[in-house]
């Protein structure tokens, strides 16, 4: 049985297949307790990725996948989007947004993290760019920027874009009561959806896809 998760209403299609077991349970995920190992693995993953150009109609955005070292191993910084946002309101996300003119994805990720949660860019060590993803609803081309963050963000931040900041240990995300893999739709238009059910929030969508990418890279040999 999964944890409660959040109050979001998930728009599942009529055709939904749920994997009957947690695939992480069949893998050695002990590396998720070691921040230094995860950082090394993400550096290597980022170095091996060939950036793909966005489609002509896509909006380019960047998000900061910020990791903190802690006694629980690496923790990832997440936010809950304000209920007043025009898109993805109330969803769990990484700090981030669209690029300004002449801005790199790293610049945008650091700027947005500073604007949204007050994260000092000087405390951030950028590890590289992970594989970009395209969102199905807003057709955004989202580039995740992996980073090691040296100072914990304030958890009481509330503003027009964010109404909660949370940090979650990576090893918590692979628990049997947390991760669920679903497949939506009919082939060949079938999508793999990654759900992470926390005690009071549900992570899915683009954020779930990026977290799955991080976890996969972190435990790779």
Secondary structure, 3 states (H helix, E strand, C coil): CCCCCCCCCCCCCCCEEECCCCHHHHCCCHHHHCHHHHHHHHHHHHHCCCCCCCCCCCEEEEEEEEEECCCCCCEEEEEEECCCCCCCCCCEECCEEECCCCCCHHHHHHHHHHHHHCCCHHHEEEEEECCCEECCCCCEEEEEEEEEECCCCCCCCCCCCEEEEEEEEHHHHHCCCCEEEEEECCCCCCEEEEEEECCCCEECHHHHHHHHHHHHHHHCC
